[in-house]
């Protein structure tokens, strides 16, 4: 079980809510949905995850960002998803929460959102 604190990651909270609404998922399911090999490859191929994360929402600057009820989430990943997150964290030199934020960001792109 991993405890993720997104309280200082407002963009990630907003993206979690979007995935929840788009796919009819819970908070944990939205995060789990976003972590997969296809998104992992997109993050690596693009090479601009940190810049894009900082720019999240620039396409709709007046839109109010949404947040889950609790920004601290306890979740258990299978070994593959855990490895994908760990590898992004290592390659991008970021913490786990930021790495997961990258997965969420590129999930937004796969859902047709402008990143």
ChimeraX commands (.cxc) that place a marker at each C-alpha (Angstrom):
marker #1 position 0.00,0.00,0.00 radius 0.5
marker #1 position 1.34,3.42,-1.00 radius 0.5
marker #1 position 0.17,6.69,0.50 radius 0.5
marker #1 position 0.09,9.45,-2.11 radius 0.5
marker #1 position -0.29,13.07,-1.06 radius 0.5
marker #1 position -1.55,15.24,-3.90 radius 0.5
marker #1 position -2.36,18.24,-1.65 radius 0.5
marker #1 position 0.35,20.35,-3.31 radius 0.5
marker #1 position -0.39,19.00,-6.79 radius 0.5
marker #1 position -3.53,20.88,-7.81 radius 0.5
marker #1 position -3.13,20.03,-11.49 radius 0.5
marker #1 position -2.97,16.32,-10.65 radius 0.5
marker #1 position -6.09,16.61,-8.50 radius 0.5
marker #1 position -7.91,18.26,-11.38 radius 0.5
marker #1 position -6.79,15.55,-13.80 radius 0.5
marker #1 position -7.89,12.81,-11.38 radius 0.5
marker #1 position -11.36,14.36,-11.29 radius 0.5
marker #1 position -11.49,14.55,-15.09 radius 0.5
marker #1 position -10.55,10.87,-15.47 radius 0.5
marker #1 position -13.12,9.99,-12.81 radius 0.5
marker #1 position -15.87,11.80,-14.71 radius 0.5
marker #1 position -14.83,10.68,-18.20 radius 0.5
marker #1 position -14.51,7.02,-17.28 radius 0.5
marker #1 position -16.95,6.72,-14.35 radius 0.5
marker #1 position -14.20,5.68,-11.95 radius 0.5
marker #1 position -13.33,6.20,-8.29 radius 0.5
marker #1 position -10.23,8.17,-7.30 radius 0.5
marker #1 position -8.12,5.03,-6.94 radius 0.5
marker #1 position -9.44,3.57,-10.18 radius 0.5
marker #1 position -8.69,6.82,-12.04 radius 0.5
marker #1 position -5.08,6.76,-10.88 radius 0.5
marker #1 position -4.76,3.04,-11.66 radius 0.5
marker #1 position -6.33,3.57,-15.11 radius 0.5
marker #1 position -3.70,6.21,-15.94 radius 0.5
marker #1 position -0.70,4.03,-15.20 radius 0.5
marker #1 position -0.02,1.73,-18.13 radius 0.5
marker #1 position 2.70,0.86,-20.60 radius 0.5
marker #1 position 1.25,2.98,-23.42 radius 0.5
marker #1 position 1.25,6.13,-21.28 radius 0.5
marker #1 position 4.71,5.22,-19.96 radius 0.5
marker #1 position 6.01,5.13,-23.55 radius 0.5
marker #1 position 4.31,8.46,-24.33 radius 0.5
marker #1 position 6.02,10.12,-21.37 radius 0.5
marker #1 position 9.44,8.86,-22.43 radius 0.5
marker #1 position 8.95,9.62,-26.11 radius 0.5
marker #1 position 7.71,13.18,-25.54 radius 0.5
marker #1 position 10.45,14.28,-23.16 radius 0.5
marker #1 position 8.54,17.36,-21.99 radius 0.5
marker #1 position 6.44,16.06,-19.10 radius 0.5
marker #1 position 7.76,18.54,-16.53 radius 0.5
marker #1 position 7.08,21.53,-18.78 radius 0.5
marker #1 position 3.63,20.29,-19.78 radius 0.5
marker #1 position 2.64,19.61,-16.16 radius 0.5
marker #1 position 3.48,23.19,-15.23 radius 0.5
marker #1 position 1.31,24.40,-18.11 radius 0.5
marker #1 position -1.74,22.24,-17.34 radius 0.5
marker #1 position -4.91,24.26,-17.72 radius 0.5
marker #1 position -3.51,27.03,-19.90 radius 0.5
marker #1 position -6.04,26.14,-22.60 radius 0.5
marker #1 position -8.93,27.07,-20.28 radius 0.5
marker #1 position -7.55,29.60,-17.81 radius 0.5
marker #1 position -10.96,30.58,-16.41 radius 0.5
marker #1 position -12.09,26.98,-15.80 radius 0.5
marker #1 position -12.30,26.14,-12.11 radius 0.5
marker #1 position -10.11,23.17,-11.27 radius 0.5
marker #1 position -11.78,20.39,-9.37 radius 0.5
marker #1 position -10.39,18.35,-6.50 radius 0.5
marker #1 position -11.18,14.96,-5.01 radius 0.5
marker #1 position -12.67,15.00,-1.52 radius 0.5
marker #1 position -9.34,13.93,-0.05 radius 0.5
marker #1 position -6.00,14.67,-1.75 radius 0.5
marker #1 position -4.28,11.92,0.28 radius 0.5
marker #1 position -4.89,8.55,-1.31 radius 0.5
marker #1 position -3.82,5.11,-0.20 radius 0.5
marker #1 position -3.52,2.76,-3.14 radius 0.5
marker #1 position -1.93,-0.56,-3.96 radius 0.5
marker #1 position -0.35,-1.08,-7.36 radius 0.5
marker #1 position 0.47,-4.38,-9.00 radius 0.5
marker #1 position 4.17,-5.03,-9.63 radius 0.5
marker #1 position 4.05,-3.82,-13.26 radius 0.5
marker #1 position 2.44,-0.48,-12.42 radius 0.5
marker #1 position 4.77,-0.01,-9.47 radius 0.5
marker #1 position 7.74,-0.61,-11.78 radius 0.5
marker #1 position 6.42,1.81,-14.43 radius 0.5
marker #1 position 5.99,4.58,-11.83 radius 0.5
marker #1 position 9.40,3.88,-10.28 radius 0.5
marker #1 position 11.10,3.99,-13.69 radius 0.5
marker #1 position 9.49,7.32,-14.62 radius 0.5
marker #1 position 10.42,8.74,-11.22 radius 0.5
marker #1 position 14.01,7.63,-11.72 radius 0.5
marker #1 position 14.36,8.68,-15.38 radius 0.5
marker #1 position 12.68,12.06,-14.82 radius 0.5
marker #1 position 14.38,12.56,-11.42 radius 0.5
marker #1 position 11.11,13.27,-9.61 radius 0.5
marker #1 position 9.22,11.87,-6.64 radius 0.5
marker #1 position 6.48,9.26,-6.91 radius 0.5
marker #1 position 3.59,11.74,-6.76 radius 0.5
marker #1 position 5.08,13.81,-9.58 radius 0.5
marker #1 position 5.71,10.67,-11.65 radius 0.5
marker #1 position 2.06,9.70,-11.23 radius 0.5
marker #1 position 1.11,13.26,-12.19 radius 0.5
marker #1 position 2.97,12.70,-15.47 radius 0.5
marker #1 position 0.93,9.55,-16.08 radius 0.5
marker #1 position -2.25,11.54,-15.40 radius 0.5
marker #1 position -1.11,14.30,-17.74 radius 0.5
marker #1 position -0.48,11.98,-20.66 radius 0.5
marker #1 position -3.76,10.23,-19.95 radius 0.5
marker #1 position -5.37,13.62,-20.51 radius 0.5
marker #1 position -3.73,13.74,-23.93 radius 0.5
marker #1 position -5.00,10.25,-24.72 radius 0.5
marker #1 position -8.52,11.41,-23.79 radius 0.5
marker #1 position -8.23,14.33,-26.23 radius 0.5
marker #1 position -7.33,17.14,-23.82 radius 0.5
marker #1 position -4.77,19.76,-24.77 radius 0.5
marker #1 position -1.60,19.44,-22.73 radius 0.5
marker link #1:1,2 radius 0.2
marker link #1:2,3 radius 0.2
marker link #1:3,4 radius 0.2
marker link #1:4,5 radius 0.2
marker link #1:5,6 radius 0.2
marker link #1:6,7 radius 0.2
marker link #1:7,8 radius 0.2
marker link #1:8,9 radius 0.2
marker link #1:9,10 radius 0.2
marker link #1:10,11 radius 0.2
marker link #1:11,12 radius 0.2
marker link #1:12,13 radius 0.2
marker link #1:13,14 radius 0.2
marker link #1:14,15 radius 0.2
marker link #1:15,16 radius 0.2
marker link #1:16,17 radius 0.2
marker link #1:17,18 radius 0.2
marker link #1:18,19 radius 0.2
marker link #1:19,20 radius 0.2
marker link #1:20,21 radius 0.2
marker link #1:21,22 radius 0.2
marker link #1:22,23 radius 0.2
marker link #1:23,24 radius 0.2
marker link #1:24,25 radius 0.2
marker link #1:25,26 radius 0.2
marker link #1:26,27 radius 0.2
marker link #1:27,28 radius 0.2
marker link #1:28,29 radius 0.2
marker link #1:29,30 radius 0.2
marker link #1:30,31 radius 0.2
marker link #1:31,32 radius 0.2
marker link #1:32,33 radius 0.2
marker link #1:33,34 radius 0.2
marker link #1:34,35 radius 0.2
marker link #1:35,36 radius 0.2
marker link #1:36,37 radius 0.2
marker link #1:37,38 radius 0.2
marker link #1:38,39 radius 0.2
marker link #1:39,40 radius 0.2
marker link #1:40,41 radius 0.2
marker link #1:41,42 radius 0.2
marker link #1:42,43 radius 0.2
marker link #1:43,44 radius 0.2
marker link #1:44,45 radius 0.2
marker link #1:45,46 radius 0.2
marker link #1:46,47 radius 0.2
marker link #1:47,48 radius 0.2
marker link #1:48,49 radius 0.2
marker link #1:49,50 radius 0.2
marker link #1:50,51 radius 0.2
marker link #1:51,52 radius 0.2
marker link #1:52,53 radius 0.2
marker link #1:53,54 radius 0.2
marker link #1:54,55 radius 0.2
marker link #1:55,56 radius 0.2
marker link #1:56,57 radius 0.2
marker link #1:57,58 radius 0.2
marker link #1:58,59 radius 0.2
marker link #1:59,60 radius 0.2
marker link #1:60,61 radius 0.2
marker link #1:61,62 radius 0.2
marker link #1:62,63 radius 0.2
marker link #1:63,64 radius 0.2
marker link #1:64,65 radius 0.2
marker link #1:65,66 radius 0.2
marker link #1:66,67 radius 0.2
marker link #1:67,68 radius 0.2
marker link #1:68,69 radius 0.2
marker link #1:69,70 radius 0.2
marker link #1:70,71 radius 0.2
marker link #1:71,72 radius 0.2
marker link #1:72,73 radius 0.2
marker link #1:73,74 radius 0.2
marker link #1:74,75 radius 0.2
marker link #1:75,76 radius 0.2
marker link #1:76,77 radius 0.2
marker link #1:77,78 radius 0.2
marker link #1:78,79 radius 0.2
marker link #1:79,80 radius 0.2
marker link #1:80,81 radius 0.2
marker link #1:81,82 radius 0.2
marker link #1:82,83 radius 0.2
marker link #1:83,84 radius 0.2
marker link #1:84,85 radius 0.2
marker link #1:85,86 radius 0.2
marker link #1:86,87 radius 0.2
marker link #1:87,88 radius 0.2
marker link #1:88,89 radius 0.2
marker link #1:89,90 radius 0.2
marker link #1:90,91 radius 0.2
marker link #1:91,92 radius 0.2
marker link #1:92,93 radius 0.2
marker link #1:93,94 radius 0.2
marker link #1:94,95 radius 0.2
marker link #1:95,96 radius 0.2
marker link #1:96,97 radius 0.2
marker link #1:97,98 radius 0.2
marker link #1:98,99 radius 0.2
marker link #1:99,100 radius 0.2
marker link #1:100,101 radius 0.2
marker link #1:101,102 radius 0.2
marker link #1:102,103 radius 0.2
marker link #1:103,104 radius 0.2
marker link #1:104,105 radius 0.2
marker link #1:105,106 radius 0.2
marker link #1:106,107 radius 0.2
marker link #1:107,108 radius 0.2
marker link #1:108,109 radius 0.2
marker link #1:109,110 radius 0.2
marker link #1:110,111 radius 0.2
marker link #1:111,112 radius 0.2
marker link #1:112,113 radius 0.2
marker link #1:113,114 radius 0.2
marker link #1:114,115 radius 0.2
view
